[in-house]
Amino acid sequence: MERQVLLNKKVDIEEISHQLNVSQMTIRRDLKELESEGKVIRTHGGAISPKSLTEEMSYSSKKSQHNAQKKALAKQAVTLIEEGSTIILDSGTTTLELAKLLKLRSDLTVVTNDIKIANELLDSPLKVIVTGGELQKGVGALYGSATQQMLNVIHADIFFLGAHAIDKDNGVTAPTFEKSLIKQMMIKAAERTWLLADHSKFDNKAFANVCALSQLEGLITDDQIEGEILRDYESKISIWVGGD
């Protein structure tokens, strides 16, 4: 069982039950034992290898990666924002690039849980609302009960969701349960959600589920994405590809 997980990075209980001709209860028991040894992480309907999970990097590390692609995504995203809109910007370096393109506008209300985005918009004519909450040190994101209370009472036209990892079957995932909950509440607070994700985020999984791809209005990525991966995901979601 452990070898199956290591080779495939994940196993499905129903599928492996048929392959090995053993009961699903036996598979679940084996996976539970492997999880107690730290060799797998159980998921709904199966398990994944701990090595398949991507961990969250610090802001300084993320900032230095794929800068040109993030700017391209932001240029594409800004075309979706209608005059007079209320938008939610998720925490992250890609949404920060979008915030930079909005600085000279005066017709928008921007809600964010990212102190670096708030700082970027400090002297702009925009109406800026910061969710409040506990600060995630080294990253700049706000989370916790105060953040949740704010998101529970607002309504926005569009939410730009940042992705830590995307998988065509498991959807969007986040490195912590707390972060996934904030993203879910942002999705619920907005009429439409667009996912911003550069090519490096595809075919990866993080710890906590955020949403299925079917819950999103669409996805914006960069032109460095491989054609085969693009075709795989286009069957699941509408994709815009941004370039320089």
Secondary structure, DSSP 8 states (H G I E B T S, - for coil): -HHHHHHHSEEEHHHHHHHHT--HHHHHHHHHHHHHTTS-EEETTEEE-GGGB-----HHHHHTSSHHHHHHHHHHHHTT--TT-EEEE-SSHHHHHHHHHHTT--S-EEEESBHHHHHHTTTSSSEEEE---EEETTTTEEESHHHHHHHTT--EEEEEEE-SEEETTTEEEESSHHHHHHHHHHHHHEEEEEEE--GGGBT-B-SEEEE-GGGSSEEEEETTS-HHHHHHHHTTS-EEEE--
